[in-house]
């Protein structure tokens, strides 16, 4: 029976390597990295200020989400889906007009060459 059985030190090193790799991708490590990212980018400070402002508001707003959006400077009463659709329509129209301009320039260039 010639089955391979690794020495204890090799097994231990493999266990340490596996633990190190799994700790890099563990949910706790990902959460910590995300928390650091939020802190570096100022999100935690901004949200803290908004929540403190909401807490200190003498008359609590009926819609806390709208209060938070307004405090952070988000536009209110804007239909984002409608704006996206309009943007797509305008982009298509601009592409169509660029094609038309190109065709007209070719015609004009051809007409100028004939003269």
SELOBA-771497 format. One record per residue (C-alpha): y, x, z; residue number from 1. Coordinates in nm, 2 decimals. Each point is the difference from the previous one (the first is absolute). Layout:
<recs>
> Y;X;Z;NUM
...
</recs>
This chain:
<recs>
> 0.00;0.00;0.00;1
> 0.31;0.19;-0.12;2
> 0.28;-0.25;0.08;3
> 0.34;0.16;0.06;4
> 0.15;-0.04;0.34;5
> 0.34;0.14;0.04;6
> 0.08;0.22;0.29;7
> 0.20;-0.16;0.28;8
> 0.31;0.20;-0.09;9
> -0.01;-0.13;-0.36;10
> -0.05;-0.35;0.12;11
> 0.29;0.03;0.25;12
> 0.23;0.14;-0.27;13
> -0.09;-0.28;-0.23;14
> 0.07;-0.25;0.28;15
> 0.34;0.16;0.07;16
> 0.09;-0.01;-0.37;17
> -0.11;-0.36;-0.03;18
> 0.21;-0.09;0.31;19
> 0.30;0.18;-0.14;20
> -0.02;-0.18;-0.34;21
> -0.05;-0.34;0.16;22
> 0.29;0.06;0.24;23
> 0.23;0.06;-0.30;24
> -0.09;-0.33;-0.15;25
> -0.05;-0.20;0.32;26
> 0.20;-0.31;0.04;27
> 0.17;0.15;0.30;28
> 0.11;0.30;-0.20;29
> 0.13;-0.22;-0.28;30
> 0.19;-0.22;0.24;31
> 0.16;0.30;0.16;32
> 0.10;0.14;-0.33;33
> 0.15;-0.33;-0.10;34
> 0.18;-0.03;0.33;35
> 0.15;0.35;-0.06;36
> 0.10;-0.10;-0.35;37
> 0.18;-0.31;0.13;38
> 0.17;0.21;0.26;39
> 0.12;0.27;-0.24;40
> 0.13;-0.26;-0.25;41
> 0.20;-0.18;0.27;42
> -0.19;-0.33;-0.02;43
> -0.09;-0.01;0.37;44
> 0.37;0.06;0.10;45
> 0.12;-0.27;-0.24;46
> -0.26;-0.26;0.11;47
> 0.07;0.08;0.37;48
> 0.37;-0.06;-0.05;49
> -0.06;-0.32;-0.18;50
> -0.24;-0.13;0.26;51
> 0.23;0.10;0.28;52
> 0.28;-0.19;-0.18;53
> -0.23;-0.30;-0.02;54
> -0.09;0.03;0.37;55
> 0.37;0.03;0.10;56
> 0.10;-0.30;-0.22;57
> 0.13;-0.27;0.24;58
> -0.12;-0.28;-0.22;59
> -0.33;0.09;-0.16;60
> 0.00;-0.08;-0.38;61
> -0.23;-0.27;-0.11;62
> -0.15;0.23;-0.27;63
> -0.06;0.35;0.15;64
> -0.12;0.14;-0.33;65
> 0.32;-0.10;-0.18;66
> 0.20;0.16;0.29;67
> -0.19;0.32;-0.04;68
> 0.04;0.00;-0.38;69
> 0.37;-0.07;0.03;70
> 0.05;0.27;0.27;71
> -0.18;0.26;-0.22;72
> 0.22;-0.10;-0.29;73
> -0.25;-0.19;-0.22;74
> 0.15;-0.25;-0.23;75
> -0.06;-0.36;0.12;76
> -0.07;-0.30;-0.22;77
> -0.14;0.22;-0.29;78
> -0.31;-0.10;-0.19;79
> -0.16;0.33;-0.06;80
> -0.27;-0.14;-0.23;81
> 0.27;-0.16;-0.21;82
> 0.19;0.32;-0.02;83
> -0.31;0.19;-0.11;84
> -0.07;-0.25;-0.27;85
> 0.36;0.02;-0.12;86
> -0.02;0.38;0.00;87
> -0.32;-0.01;-0.21;88
> 0.16;-0.24;-0.25;89
> 0.31;0.22;-0.03;90
> -0.21;0.31;-0.05;91
> -0.19;-0.17;-0.28;92
> 0.32;-0.11;-0.16;93
> 0.15;0.35;0.03;94
> -0.31;0.15;-0.17;95
> 0.02;-0.26;-0.28;96
> 0.37;0.08;-0.05;97
> -0.07;0.37;-0.01;98
> -0.26;-0.06;-0.27;99
> 0.25;-0.21;-0.19;100
> 0.27;0.27;0.03;101
> -0.25;0.26;-0.13;102
> -0.09;-0.21;-0.30;103
> 0.36;-0.07;-0.08;104
> 0.08;0.37;0.03;105
> -0.28;0.08;-0.24;106
> 0.13;-0.26;-0.25;107
> 0.36;0.14;0.04;108
> -0.13;0.35;-0.05;109
> -0.19;-0.10;-0.31;110
> 0.30;-0.18;-0.14;111
> 0.22;0.30;0.07;112
> -0.25;0.23;-0.18;113
> 0.00;-0.23;-0.31;114
> 0.38;0.03;-0.04;115
</recs>
